[in-house]
Amino acid sequence: MLKIELSNLQFHSFHGIHEEEKKTGGDFNVDAVVFFEPEIIPVRHLHETIDYSLLYEIIKRRMEKPTKLLETLATEIAQQILLTDNKIQEVSVKIKKLNAPIPFFNGEVSAEYNLKR
């Protein structure tokens, strides 16, 4: 199995259930991991692998669409990625909300979804 990983992608987006989050937005980090079995080893050409710039565009477009729950974002992004290429066998997407609107909370919250073909 070969693994393609996009780590610590940073977005300012308007996700959340609170009105303030919808108005001012918040900061999010996204990690995505894709596993696939290459037909040819070693991989030498883009068509033999998974184009990580395409994966980034999928994530970026979805992060631009306001959504109430991180769980919705993680599952939808993983599903979209899996559909992009039949070579993909497994996808993991983790979305972290930095500065969650919880009184006296110091940390981050996240939702992660793993999907296998």
Biopython code that builds the backbone (N, CA, C, O; Angstrom):
import numpy as np
from Bio.PDB.StructureBuilder import StructureBuilder

atoms = [
    (1, "MET", "N", (0.848, -1.179, 0.000)),
    (1, "MET", "CA", (0.000, 0.000, 0.000)),
    (1, "MET", "C", (0.888, 1.235, 0.000)),
    (1, "MET", "O", (1.931, 1.275, 0.652)),
    (2, "LEU", "N", (0.458, 2.217, -0.732)),
    (2, "LEU", "CA", (1.136, 3.507, -0.756)),
    (2, "LEU", "C", (0.239, 4.509, -0.058)),
    (2, "LEU", "O", (-0.984, 4.442, -0.177)),
    (3, "LYS", "N", (0.836, 5.432, 0.665)),
    (3, "LYS", "CA", (0.075, 6.415, 1.428)),
    (3, "LYS", "C", (0.407, 7.813, 0.934)),
    (3, "LYS", "O", (1.575, 8.180, 0.806)),
    (4, "ILE", "N", (-0.634, 8.585, 0.661)),
    (4, "ILE", "CA", (-0.501, 10.003, 0.344)),
    (4, "ILE", "C", (-1.122, 10.755, 1.517)),
    (4, "ILE", "O", (-2.237, 10.445, 1.937)),
    (5, "GLU", "N", (-0.404, 11.741, 2.043)),
    (5, "GLU", "CA", (-0.888, 12.437, 3.227)),
    (5, "GLU", "C", (-0.805, 13.943, 3.034)),
    (5, "GLU", "O", (0.226, 14.472, 2.620)),
    (6, "LEU", "N", (-1.892, 14.619, 3.335)),
    (6, "LEU", "CA", (-1.930, 16.074, 3.379)),
    (6, "LEU", "C", (-2.138, 16.437, 4.842)),
    (6, "LEU", "O", (-3.130, 16.035, 5.451)),
    (7, "SER", "N", (-1.211, 17.191, 5.404)),
    (7, "SER", "CA", (-1.227, 17.448, 6.837)),
    (7, "SER", "C", (-1.311, 18.932, 7.153)),
    (7, "SER", "O", (-0.729, 19.777, 6.472)),
    (8, "ASN", "N", (-2.052, 19.213, 8.207)),
    (8, "ASN", "CA", (-2.121, 20.556, 8.774)),
    (8, "ASN", "C", (-2.555, 21.615, 7.756)),
    (8, "ASN", "O", (-2.011, 22.719, 7.727)),
    (9, "LEU", "N", (-3.532, 21.270, 6.928)),
    (9, "LEU", "CA", (-4.090, 22.256, 5.999)),
    (9, "LEU", "C", (-4.891, 23.256, 6.822)),
    (9, "LEU", "O", (-5.726, 22.862, 7.636)),
    (10, "GLN", "N", (-4.646, 24.523, 6.619)),
    (10, "GLN", "CA", (-5.248, 25.551, 7.465)),
    (10, "GLN", "C", (-6.307, 26.337, 6.701)),
    (10, "GLN", "O", (-6.102, 26.777, 5.569)),
    (11, "PHE", "N", (-7.458, 26.495, 7.375)),
    (11, "PHE", "CA", (-8.585, 27.208, 6.773)),
    (11, "PHE", "C", (-9.245, 28.114, 7.814)),
    (11, "PHE", "O", (-9.303, 27.779, 8.997)),
    (12, "HIS", "N", (-9.727, 29.236, 7.367)),
    (12, "HIS", "CA", (-10.632, 30.061, 8.170)),
    (12, "HIS", "C", (-12.003, 29.868, 7.527)),
    (12, "HIS", "O", (-12.237, 30.292, 6.395)),
    (13, "SER", "N", (-12.893, 29.230, 8.256)),
    (13, "SER", "CA", (-14.188, 28.848, 7.692)),
    (13, "SER", "C", (-15.304, 29.201, 8.670)),
    (13, "SER", "O", (-15.053, 29.593, 9.809)),
    (14, "PHE", "N", (-16.534, 29.053, 8.203)),
    (14, "PHE", "CA", (-17.700, 29.471, 8.971)),
    (14, "PHE", "C", (-18.567, 28.285, 9.369)),
    (14, "PHE", "O", (-19.775, 28.274, 9.136)),
    (15, "HIS", "N", (-17.931, 27.289, 9.973)),
    (15, "HIS", "CA", (-18.631, 26.089, 10.405)),
    (15, "HIS", "C", (-19.002, 26.208, 11.872)),
    (15, "HIS", "O", (-18.269, 26.803, 12.661)),
    (16, "GLY", "N", (-20.138, 25.643, 12.231)),
    (16, "GLY", "CA", (-20.533, 25.608, 13.631)),
    (16, "GLY", "C", (-22.021, 25.812, 13.798)),
    (16, "GLY", "O", (-22.729, 26.190, 12.865)),
    (17, "ILE", "N", (-22.480, 25.553, 15.013)),
    (17, "ILE", "CA", (-23.907, 25.686, 15.302)),
    (17, "ILE", "C", (-24.250, 27.018, 15.957)),
    (17, "ILE", "O", (-25.420, 27.396, 16.019)),
    (18, "HIS", "N", (-23.238, 27.730, 16.445)),
    (18, "HIS", "CA", (-23.480, 29.002, 17.131)),
    (18, "HIS", "C", (-23.487, 30.161, 16.134)),
    (18, "HIS", "O", (-22.733, 30.161, 15.160)),
    (19, "GLU", "N", (-24.338, 31.135, 16.387)),
    (19, "GLU", "CA", (-24.464, 32.292, 15.489)),
    (19, "GLU", "C", (-23.132, 33.029, 15.328)),
    (19, "GLU", "O", (-22.802, 33.472, 14.227)),
    (20, "GLU", "N", (-22.377, 33.161, 16.397)),
    (20, "GLU", "CA", (-21.093, 33.863, 16.332)),
    (20, "GLU", "C", (-20.137, 33.167, 15.364)),
    (20, "GLU", "O", (-19.397, 33.830, 14.638)),
    (21, "GLU", "N", (-20.149, 31.832, 15.351)),
    (21, "GLU", "CA", (-19.286, 31.079, 14.430)),
    (21, "GLU", "C", (-19.682, 31.338, 12.978)),
    (21, "GLU", "O", (-18.831, 31.391, 12.091)),
    (22, "LYS", "N", (-20.967, 31.496, 12.752)),
    (22, "LYS", "CA", (-21.461, 31.739, 11.402)),
    (22, "LYS", "C", (-21.094, 33.139, 10.915)),
    (22, "LYS", "O", (-20.950, 33.363, 9.713)),
    (23, "LYS", "N", (-20.942, 34.087, 11.856)),
    (23, "LYS", "CA", (-20.624, 35.468, 11.496)),
    (23, "LYS", "C", (-19.121, 35.700, 11.362)),
    (23, "LYS", "O", (-18.662, 36.247, 10.360)),
    (24, "THR", "N", (-18.361, 35.287, 12.365)),
    (24, "THR", "CA", (-16.932, 35.604, 12.376)),
    (24, "THR", "C", (-16.060, 34.456, 11.893)),
    (24, "THR", "O", (-14.908, 34.670, 11.515)),
    (25, "GLY", "N", (-16.591, 33.254, 11.900)),
    (25, "GLY", "CA", (-15.819, 32.098, 11.465)),
    (25, "GLY", "C", (-14.832, 31.647, 12.514)),
    (25, "GLY", "O", (-14.785, 32.180, 13.622)),
    (26, "GLY", "N", (-14.047, 30.660, 12.145)),
    (26, "GLY", "CA", (-13.049, 30.112, 13.047)),
    (26, "GLY", "C", (-11.942, 29.452, 12.257)),
    (26, "GLY", "O", (-12.019, 29.308, 11.037)),
    (27, "ASP", "N", (-10.920, 29.058, 12.972)),
    (27, "ASP", "CA", (-9.766, 28.436, 12.343)),
    (27, "ASP", "C", (-9.854, 26.921, 12.482)),
    (27, "ASP", "O", (-10.210, 26.390, 13.534)),
    (28, "PHE", "N", (-9.518, 26.241, 11.387)),
    (28, "PHE", "CA", (-9.611, 24.788, 11.303)),
    (28, "PHE", "C", (-8.341, 24.231, 10.677)),
    (28, "PHE", "O", (-7.723, 24.868, 9.824)),
    (29, "ASN", "N", (-7.964, 23.047, 11.104)),
    (29, "ASN", "CA", (-6.880, 22.299, 10.474)),
    (29, "ASN", "C", (-7.454, 20.987, 9.956)),
    (29, "ASN", "O", (-8.273, 20.350, 10.618)),
    (30, "VAL", "N", (-7.019, 20.594, 8.774)),
    (30, "VAL", "CA", (-7.497, 19.356, 8.172)),
    (30, "VAL", "C", (-6.302, 18.469, 7.834)),
    (30, "VAL", "O", (-5.305, 18.922, 7.272)),
    (31, "ASP", "N", (-6.431, 17.193, 8.192)),
    (31, "ASP", "CA", (-5.467, 16.170, 7.799)),
    (31, "ASP", "C", (-6.218, 15.146, 6.963)),
    (31, "ASP", "O", (-7.321, 14.735, 7.322)),
    (32, "ALA", "N", (-5.630, 14.736, 5.861)),
    (32, "ALA", "CA", (-6.245, 13.710, 5.017)),
    (32, "ALA", "C", (-5.179, 12.701, 4.624)),
    (32, "ALA", "O", (-4.065, 13.063, 4.243)),
    (33, "VAL", "N", (-5.546, 11.422, 4.724)),
    (33, "VAL", "CA", (-4.638, 10.338, 4.370)),
    (33, "VAL", "C", (-5.364, 9.427, 3.388)),
    (33, "VAL", "O", (-6.515, 9.048, 3.606)),
    (34, "VAL", "N", (-4.675, 9.081, 2.302)),
    (34, "VAL", "CA", (-5.234, 8.203, 1.275)),
    (34, "VAL", "C", (-4.282, 7.025, 1.090)),
    (34, "VAL", "O", (-3.074, 7.209, 0.940)),
    (35, "PHE", "N", (-4.834, 5.822, 1.101)),
    (35, "PHE", "CA", (-4.060, 4.612, 0.839)),
    (35, "PHE", "C", (-4.515, 4.014, -0.484)),
    (35, "PHE", "O", (-5.709, 3.952, -0.778)),
    (36, "PHE", "N", (-3.543, 3.573, -1.277)),
    (36, "PHE", "CA", (-3.882, 2.903, -2.532)),
    (36, "PHE", "C", (-2.778, 1.928, -2.901)),
    (36, "PHE", "O", (-1.640, 2.040, -2.445)),
    (37, "GLU", "N", (-3.146, 0.974, -3.735)),
    (37, "GLU", "CA", (-2.193, -0.020, -4.219)),
    (37, "GLU", "C", (-1.808, 0.359, -5.645)),
    (37, "GLU", "O", (-2.624, 0.224, -6.557)),
    (38, "PRO", "N", (-0.574, 0.835, -5.855)),
    (38, "PRO", "CA", (-0.167, 1.212, -7.212)),
    (38, "PRO", "C", (-0.103, -0.012, -8.120)),
    (38, "PRO", "O", (0.247, -1.108, -7.682)),
    (39, "GLU", "N", (-0.439, 0.187, -9.368)),
    (39, "GLU", "CA", (-0.364, -0.905, -10.345)),
    (39, "GLU", "C", (1.085, -1.186, -10.728)),
    (39, "GLU", "O", (1.435, -2.310, -11.091)),
    (40, "ILE", "N", (1.920, -0.161, -10.647)),
    (40, "ILE", "CA", (3.324, -0.280, -11.056)),
    (40, "ILE", "C", (4.210, 0.261, -9.934)),
    (40, "ILE", "O", (3.965, 1.335, -9.384)),
    (41, "ILE", "N", (5.244, -0.513, -9.615)),
    (41, "ILE", "CA", (6.224, -0.067, -8.626)),
    (41, "ILE", "C", (7.586, -0.077, -9.313)),
    (41, "ILE", "O", (7.907, -1.085, -9.943)),
    (42, "PRO", "N", (8.389, 0.939, -9.241)),
    (42, "PRO", "CA", (8.093, 2.196, -8.567)),
    (42, "PRO", "C", (7.164, 3.077, -9.389)),
    (42, "PRO", "O", (7.099, 2.968, -10.613)),
    (43, "VAL", "N", (6.452, 3.944, -8.697)),
    (43, "VAL", "CA", (5.568, 4.919, -9.348)),
    (43, "VAL", "C", (6.450, 6.001, -9.957)),
    (43, "VAL", "O", (7.300, 6.581, -9.281)),
    (44, "ARG", "N", (6.235, 6.265, -11.254)),
    (44, "ARG", "CA", (7.076, 7.251, -11.944)),
    (44, "ARG", "C", (6.290, 8.367, -12.622)),
    (44, "ARG", "O", (6.866, 9.379, -13.021)),
    (45, "HIS", "N", (4.971, 8.186, -12.756)),
    (45, "HIS", "CA", (4.171, 9.176, -13.476)),
    (45, "HIS", "C", (2.930, 9.525, -12.668)),
    (45, "HIS", "O", (2.431, 8.713, -11.889)),
    (46, "LEU", "N", (2.446, 10.725, -12.861)),
    (46, "LEU", "CA", (1.293, 11.209, -12.102)),
    (46, "LEU", "C", (0.066, 10.313, -12.270)),
    (46, "LEU", "O", (-0.680, 10.115, -11.310)),
    (47, "HIS", "N", (-0.157, 9.771, -13.460)),
    (47, "HIS", "CA", (-1.338, 8.931, -13.675)),
    (47, "HIS", "C", (-1.252, 7.586, -12.933)),
    (47, "HIS", "O", (-2.237, 6.850, -12.865)),
    (48, "GLU", "N", (-0.085, 7.274, -12.386)),
    (48, "GLU", "CA", (0.098, 6.033, -11.633)),
    (48, "GLU", "C", (-0.135, 6.217, -10.134)),
    (48, "GLU", "O", (-0.093, 5.255, -9.366)),
    (49, "THR", "N", (-0.378, 7.448, -9.734)),
    (49, "THR", "CA", (-0.542, 7.755, -8.321)),
    (49, "THR", "C", (-1.822, 8.556, -8.110)),
    (49, "THR", "O", (-2.647, 8.670, -9.016)),
    (50, "ILE", "N", (-1.982, 9.103, -6.925)),
    (50, "ILE", "CA", (-3.120, 9.963, -6.610)),
    (50, "ILE", "C", (-2.601, 11.398, -6.584)),
    (50, "ILE", "O", (-1.643, 11.706, -5.874)),
    (51, "ASP", "N", (-3.223, 12.255, -7.346)),
    (51, "ASP", "CA", (-2.804, 13.655, -7.462)),
    (51, "ASP", "C", (-3.202, 14.418, -6.198)),
    (51, "ASP", "O", (-4.382, 14.701, -5.989)),
    (52, "TYR", "N", (-2.227, 14.750, -5.359)),
    (52, "TYR", "CA", (-2.560, 15.414, -4.104)),
    (52, "TYR", "C", (-3.080, 16.832, -4.297)),
    (52, "TYR", "O", (-3.749, 17.359, -3.408)),
    (53, "SER", "N", (-2.794, 17.464, -5.431)),
    (53, "SER", "CA", (-3.375, 18.789, -5.677)),
    (53, "SER", "C", (-4.887, 18.680, -5.895)),
    (53, "SER", "O", (-5.631, 19.585, -5.518)),
    (54, "LEU", "N", (-5.341, 17.596, -6.490)),
    (54, "LEU", "CA", (-6.779, 17.347, -6.644)),
    (54, "LEU", "C", (-7.421, 17.093, -5.281)),
    (54, "LEU", "O", (-8.516, 17.587, -5.008)),
    (55, "LEU", "N", (-6.743, 16.325, -4.426)),
    (55, "LEU", "CA", (-7.257, 16.095, -3.075)),
    (55, "LEU", "C", (-7.407, 17.406, -2.326)),
    (55, "LEU", "O", (-8.410, 17.637, -1.651)),
    (56, "TYR", "N", (-6.395, 18.269, -2.448)),
    (56, "TYR", "CA", (-6.459, 19.571, -1.783)),
    (56, "TYR", "C", (-7.648, 20.391, -2.280)),
    (56, "TYR", "O", (-8.341, 21.018, -1.479)),
    (57, "GLU", "N", (-7.888, 20.395, -3.571)),
    (57, "GLU", "CA", (-9.012, 21.160, -4.118)),
    (57, "GLU", "C", (-10.357, 20.657, -3.583)),
    (57, "GLU", "O", (-11.250, 21.455, -3.300)),
    (58, "ILE", "N", (-10.498, 19.350, -3.447)),
    (58, "ILE", "CA", (-11.731, 18.778, -2.885)),
    (58, "ILE", "C", (-11.930, 19.286, -1.462)),
    (58, "ILE", "O", (-13.021, 19.718, -1.092)),
    (59, "ILE", "N", (-10.869, 19.229, -0.674)),
    (59, "ILE", "CA", (-10.951, 19.672, 0.717)),
    (59, "ILE", "C", (-11.238, 21.162, 0.792)),
    (59, "ILE", "O", (-12.107, 21.591, 1.551)),
    (60, "LYS", "N", (-10.517, 21.948, 0.013)),
    (60, "LYS", "CA", (-10.672, 23.402, 0.023)),
    (60, "LYS", "C", (-12.094, 23.808, -0.347)),
    (60, "LYS", "O", (-12.699, 24.636, 0.336)),
    (61, "ARG", "N", (-12.635, 23.232, -1.422)),
    (61, "ARG", "CA", (-14.004, 23.576, -1.849)),
    (61, "ARG", "C", (-15.017, 23.250, -0.764)),
    (61, "ARG", "O", (-15.942, 24.024, -0.517)),
    (62, "ARG", "N", (-14.842, 22.099, -0.116)),
    (62, "ARG", "CA", (-15.810, 21.700, 0.911)),
    (62, "ARG", "C", (-15.666, 22.547, 2.163)),
    (62, "ARG", "O", (-16.665, 22.841, 2.819)),
    (63, "MET", "N", (-14.454, 22.947, 2.510)),
    (63, "MET", "CA", (-14.245, 23.785, 3.693)),
    (63, "MET", "C", (-14.800, 25.190, 3.490)),
    (63, "MET", "O", (-15.047, 25.899, 4.465)),
    (64, "GLU", "N", (-14.999, 25.600, 2.249)),
    (64, "GLU", "CA", (-15.573, 26.917, 1.957)),
    (64, "GLU", "C", (-17.088, 26.951, 2.127)),
    (64, "GLU", "O", (-17.679, 28.030, 2.151)),
    (65, "LYS", "N", (-17.715, 25.803, 2.245)),
    (65, "LYS", "CA", (-19.172, 25.712, 2.373)),
    (65, "LYS", "C", (-19.545, 25.572, 3.853)),
    (65, "LYS", "O", (-19.275, 24.532, 4.454)),
    (66, "PRO", "N", (-20.166, 26.611, 4.458)),
    (66, "PRO", "CA", (-20.511, 26.557, 5.876)),
    (66, "PRO", "C", (-21.368, 25.331, 6.213)),
    (66, "PRO", "O", (-22.315, 24.993, 5.503)),
    (67, "THR", "N", (-21.001, 24.684, 7.316)),
    (67, "THR", "CA", (-21.645, 23.451, 7.754)),
    (67, "THR", "C", (-21.733, 23.467, 9.272)),
    (67, "THR", "O", (-20.827, 23.967, 9.939)),
    (68, "LYS", "N", (-22.799, 22.934, 9.817)),
    (68, "LYS", "CA", (-22.991, 22.963, 11.265)),
    (68, "LYS", "C", (-22.013, 22.058, 12.013)),
    (68, "LYS", "O", (-21.468, 22.454, 13.043)),
    (69, "LEU", "N", (-21.786, 20.845, 11.503)),
    (69, "LEU", "CA", (-21.029, 19.858, 12.267)),
    (69, "LEU", "C", (-19.731, 19.425, 11.591)),
    (69, "LEU", "O", (-19.678, 19.248, 10.374)),
    (70, "LEU", "N", (-18.695, 19.259, 12.395)),
    (70, "LEU", "CA", (-17.428, 18.733, 11.894)),
    (70, "LEU", "C", (-17.606, 17.323, 11.349)),
    (70, "LEU", "O", (-16.954, 16.939, 10.379)),
    (71, "GLU", "N", (-18.486, 16.560, 11.972)),
    (71, "GLU", "CA", (-18.729, 15.187, 11.539)),
    (71, "GLU", "C", (-19.249, 15.150, 10.100)),
    (71, "GLU", "O", (-18.873, 14.274, 9.321)),
    (72, "THR", "N", (-20.104, 16.095, 9.761)),
    (72, "THR", "CA", (-20.618, 16.191, 8.391)),
    (72, "THR", "C", (-19.481, 16.489, 7.425)),
    (72, "THR", "O", (-19.371, 15.858, 6.374)),
    (73, "LEU", "N", (-18.644, 17.441, 7.778)),
    (73, "LEU", "CA", (-17.507, 17.795, 6.919)),
    (73, "LEU", "C", (-16.578, 16.607, 6.697)),
    (73, "LEU", "O", (-16.212, 16.303, 5.562)),
    (74, "ALA", "N", (-16.200, 15.938, 7.778)),
    (74, "ALA", "CA", (-15.244, 14.828, 7.674)),
    (74, "ALA", "C", (-15.793, 13.701, 6.801)),
    (74, "ALA", "O", (-15.081, 13.163, 5.953)),
    (75, "THR", "N", (-17.062, 13.345, 7.011)),
    (75, "THR", "CA", (-17.625, 12.232, 6.237)),
    (75, "THR", "C", (-17.797, 12.606, 4.773)),
    (75, "THR", "O", (-17.515, 11.794, 3.892)),
    (76, "GLU", "N", (-18.255, 13.821, 4.504)),
    (76, "GLU", "CA", (-18.465, 14.222, 3.101)),
    (76, "GLU", "C", (-17.155, 14.361, 2.342)),
    (76, "GLU", "O", (-17.072, 13.973, 1.177)),
    (77, "ILE", "N", (-16.135, 14.908, 2.982)),
    (77, "ILE", "CA", (-14.836, 15.034, 2.318)),
    (77, "ILE", "C", (-14.272, 13.649, 2.013)),
    (77, "ILE", "O", (-13.775, 13.411, 0.912)),
    (78, "ALA", "N", (-14.343, 12.744, 2.971)),
    (78, "ALA", "CA", (-13.828, 11.382, 2.756)),
    (78, "ALA", "C", (-14.571, 10.700, 1.611)),
    (78, "ALA", "O", (-13.951, 10.050, 0.770)),
    (79, "GLN", "N", (-15.874, 10.840, 1.575)),
    (79, "GLN", "CA", (-16.658, 10.221, 0.500)),
    (79, "GLN", "C", (-16.288, 10.802, -0.857)),
    (79, "GLN", "O", (-16.149, 10.061, -1.830)),
    (80, "GLN", "N", (-16.128, 12.122, -0.933)),
    (80, "GLN", "CA", (-15.766, 12.753, -2.205)),
    (80, "GLN", "C", (-14.385, 12.292, -2.673)),
    (80, "GLN", "O", (-14.177, 12.025, -3.857)),
    (81, "ILE", "N", (-13.451, 12.201, -1.733)),
    (81, "ILE", "CA", (-12.105, 11.749, -2.097)),
    (81, "ILE", "C", (-12.138, 10.317, -2.616)),
    (81, "ILE", "O", (-11.507, 10.013, -3.628)),
    (82, "LEU", "N", (-12.862, 9.437, -1.940)),
    (82, "LEU", "CA", (-12.929, 8.041, -2.362)),
    (82, "LEU", "C", (-13.483, 7.910, -3.779)),
    (82, "LEU", "O", (-13.075, 7.019, -4.524)),
    (83, "LEU", "N", (-14.399, 8.781, -4.149)),
    (83, "LEU", "CA", (-15.020, 8.725, -5.473)),
    (83, "LEU", "C", (-14.126, 9.258, -6.596)),
    (83, "LEU", "O", (-14.422, 9.045, -7.772)),
    (84, "THR", "N", (-13.036, 9.949, -6.247)),
    (84, "THR", "CA", (-12.213, 10.579, -7.283)),
    (84, "THR", "C", (-11.377, 9.597, -8.089)),
    (84, "THR", "O", (-11.035, 9.867, -9.240)),
    (85, "ASP", "N", (-11.044, 8.451, -7.483)),
    (85, "ASP", "CA", (-10.136, 7.531, -8.174)),
    (85, "ASP", "C", (-10.376, 6.118, -7.667)),
    (85, "ASP", "O", (-10.376, 5.881, -6.459)),
    (86, "ASN", "N", (-10.578, 5.187, -8.574)),
    (86, "ASN", "CA", (-10.830, 3.793, -8.199)),
    (86, "ASN", "C", (-9.629, 3.120, -7.551)),
    (86, "ASN", "O", (-9.774, 2.069, -6.926)),
    (87, "LYS", "N", (-8.442, 3.711, -7.691)),
    (87, "LYS", "CA", (-7.254, 3.143, -7.057)),
    (87, "LYS", "C", (-7.291, 3.306, -5.535)),
    (87, "LYS", "O", (-6.672, 2.531, -4.806)),
    (88, "ILE", "N", (-8.016, 4.312, -5.068)),
    (88, "ILE", "CA", (-8.046, 4.606, -3.632)),
    (88, "ILE", "C", (-8.778, 3.490, -2.889)),
    (88, "ILE", "O", (-9.910, 3.139, -3.222)),
    (89, "GLN", "N", (-8.108, 2.941, -1.879)),
    (89, "GLN", "CA", (-8.681, 1.855, -1.079)),
    (89, "GLN", "C", (-9.179, 2.334, 0.280)),
    (89, "GLN", "O", (-10.115, 1.764, 0.842)),
    (90, "GLU", "N", (-8.552, 3.378, 0.802)),
    (90, "GLU", "CA", (-8.912, 3.844, 2.138)),
    (90, "GLU", "C", (-8.629, 5.337, 2.256)),
    (90, "GLU", "O", (-7.660, 5.847, 1.693)),
    (91, "VAL", "N", (-9.496, 6.028, 3.001)),
    (91, "VAL", "CA", (-9.357, 7.468, 3.221)),
    (91, "VAL", "C", (-9.592, 7.747, 4.700)),
    (91, "VAL", "O", (-10.469, 7.154, 5.328)),
    (92, "SER", "N", (-8.802, 8.649, 5.236)),
    (92, "SER", "CA", (-9.023, 9.140, 6.591)),
    (92, "SER", "C", (-8.987, 10.661, 6.541)),
    (92, "SER", "O", (-8.068, 11.253, 5.977)),
    (93, "VAL", "N", (-10.006, 11.291, 7.143)),
    (93, "VAL", "CA", (-10.060, 12.748, 7.178)),
    (93, "VAL", "C", (-10.286, 13.168, 8.628)),
    (93, "VAL", "O", (-11.203, 12.690, 9.295)),
    (94, "LYS", "N", (-9.431, 14.070, 9.098)),
    (94, "LYS", "CA", (-9.557, 14.605, 10.458)),
    (94, "LYS", "C", (-9.638, 16.121, 10.368)),
    (94, "LYS", "O", (-8.802, 16.768, 9.737)),
    (95, "ILE", "N", (-10.667, 16.677, 11.014)),
    (95, "ILE", "CA", (-10.858, 18.128, 11.026)),
    (95, "ILE", "C", (-10.804, 18.607, 12.470)),
    (95, "ILE", "O", (-11.552, 18.132, 13.324)),
    (96, "LYS", "N", (-9.916, 19.544, 12.727)),
    (96, "LYS", "CA", (-9.755, 20.116, 14.064)),
    (96, "LYS", "C", (-10.305, 21.533, 14.072)),
    (96, "LYS", "O", (-9.993, 22.343, 13.199)),
    (97, "LYS", "N", (-11.117, 21.815, 15.058)),
    (97, "LYS", "CA", (-11.607, 23.181, 15.269)),
    (97, "LYS", "C", (-10.748, 23.792, 16.365)),
    (97, "LYS", "O", (-10.762, 23.332, 17.507)),
    (98, "LEU", "N", (-10.005, 24.828, 16.010)),
    (98, "LEU", "CA", (-9.180, 25.515, 16.979)),
    (98, "LEU", "C", (-10.047, 26.569, 17.666)),
    (98, "LEU", "O", (-10.901, 27.180, 17.024)),
    (99, "ASN", "N", (-9.841, 26.778, 18.912)),
    (99, "ASN", "CA", (-10.591, 27.799, 19.655)),
    (99, "ASN", "C", (-12.100, 27.555, 19.625)),
    (99, "ASN", "O", (-12.869, 28.444, 19.258)),
    (100, "ALA", "N", (-12.511, 26.373, 20.003)),
    (100, "ALA", "CA", (-13.942, 26.048, 20.061)),
    (100, "ALA", "C", (-14.644, 26.975, 21.043)),
    (100, "ALA", "O", (-14.075, 27.327, 22.076)),
    (101, "PRO", "N", (-15.882, 27.378, 20.731)),
    (101, "PRO", "CA", (-16.604, 28.329, 21.586)),
    (101, "PRO", "C", (-17.180, 27.659, 22.841)),
    (101, "PRO", "O", (-18.395, 27.576, 23.020)),
    (102, "ILE", "N", (-16.276, 27.188, 23.696)),
    (102, "ILE", "CA", (-16.656, 26.556, 24.955)),
    (102, "ILE", "C", (-16.029, 27.387, 26.076)),
    (102, "ILE", "O", (-14.815, 27.593, 26.077)),
    (103, "PRO", "N", (-16.823, 27.860, 27.016)),
    (103, "PRO", "CA", (-16.265, 28.695, 28.092)),
    (103, "PRO", "C", (-15.111, 27.993, 28.824)),
    (103, "PRO", "O", (-15.210, 26.823, 29.194)),
    (104, "PHE", "N", (-14.031, 28.728, 29.018)),
    (104, "PHE", "CA", (-12.856, 28.284, 29.752)),
    (104, "PHE", "C", (-12.165, 27.070, 29.121)),
    (104, "PHE", "O", (-11.422, 26.359, 29.798)),
    (105, "PHE", "N", (-12.404, 26.835, 27.851)),
    (105, "PHE", "CA", (-11.806, 25.696, 27.143)),
    (105, "PHE", "C", (-10.522, 26.143, 26.479)),
    (105, "PHE", "O", (-10.492, 27.162, 25.789)),
    (106, "ASN", "N", (-9.469, 25.387, 26.687)),
    (106, "ASN", "CA", (-8.190, 25.688, 26.056)),
    (106, "ASN", "C", (-7.712, 24.419, 25.362)),
    (106, "ASN", "O", (-7.232, 23.495, 26.019)),
    (107, "GLY", "N", (-7.837, 24.368, 24.060)),
    (107, "GLY", "CA", (-7.450, 23.177, 23.306)),
    (107, "GLY", "C", (-8.114, 23.187, 21.948)),
    (107, "GLY", "O", (-8.403, 24.244, 21.387)),
    (108, "GLU", "N", (-8.348, 22.008, 21.433)),
    (108, "GLU", "CA", (-9.013, 21.892, 20.139)),
    (108, "GLU", "C", (-9.930, 20.687, 20.177)),
    (108, "GLU", "O", (-9.720, 19.752, 20.950)),
    (109, "VAL", "N", (-10.938, 20.721, 19.345)),
    (109, "VAL", "CA", (-11.835, 19.579, 19.196)),
    (109, "VAL", "C", (-11.686, 19.083, 17.764)),
    (109, "VAL", "O", (-11.282, 19.832, 16.875)),
    (110, "SER", "N", (-12.017, 17.812, 17.549)),
    (110, "SER", "CA", (-11.871, 17.288, 16.201)),
    (110, "SER", "C", (-12.874, 16.181, 15.947)),
    (110, "SER", "O", (-13.434, 15.582, 16.866)),
    (111, "ALA", "N", (-13.076, 15.933, 14.659)),
    (111, "ALA", "CA", (-13.855, 14.794, 14.200)),
    (111, "ALA", "C", (-13.017, 14.101, 13.124)),
    (111, "ALA", "O", (-12.431, 14.754, 12.260)),
    (112, "GLU", "N", (-12.972, 12.785, 13.190)),
    (112, "GLU", "CA", (-12.184, 12.015, 12.221)),
    (112, "GLU", "C", (-13.046, 10.889, 11.662)),
    (112, "GLU", "O", (-13.788, 10.229, 12.390)),
    (113, "TYR", "N", (-12.929, 10.689, 10.350)),
    (113, "TYR", "CA", (-13.705, 9.641, 9.690)),
    (113, "TYR", "C", (-12.768, 8.818, 8.828)),
    (113, "TYR", "O", (-11.985, 9.356, 8.046)),
    (114, "ASN", "N", (-12.859, 7.504, 8.980)),
    (114, "ASN", "CA", (-12.080, 6.557, 8.173)),
    (114, "ASN", "C", (-13.044, 5.774, 7.294)),
    (114, "ASN", "O", (-14.053, 5.251, 7.768)),
    (115, "LEU", "N", (-12.724, 5.700, 6.026)),
    (115, "LEU", "CA", (-13.605, 5.048, 5.052)),
    (115, "LEU", "C", (-12.791, 4.102, 4.187)),
    (115, "LEU", "O", (-11.757, 4.480, 3.636)),
    (116, "LYS", "N", (-13.265, 2.873, 4.074)),
    (116, "LYS", "CA", (-12.618, 1.873, 3.215)),
    (116, "LYS", "C", (-13.530, 1.502, 2.065)),
    (116, "LYS", "O", (-14.754, 1.506, 2.198)),
    (117, "ARG", "N", (-12.924, 1.183, 0.937)),
    (117, "ARG", "CA", (-13.682, 0.762, -0.230)),
    (117, "ARG", "C", (-14.202, -0.639, 0.000)),
    (117, "ARG", "O", (-14.876, -1.198, -0.866)),
]
sb = StructureBuilder()
sb.init_structure("model")
sb.init_model(0)
sb.init_chain("A")
sb.init_seg("    ")
for serial, (resi, resn, name, xyz) in enumerate(atoms, 1):
    if name == "N":
        sb.init_residue(resn, " ", resi, " ")
    sb.init_atom(name, np.array(xyz, "f"), 0.0, 1.0, " ", f" {name:<3s}", serial, name[0])
structure = sb.get_structure()
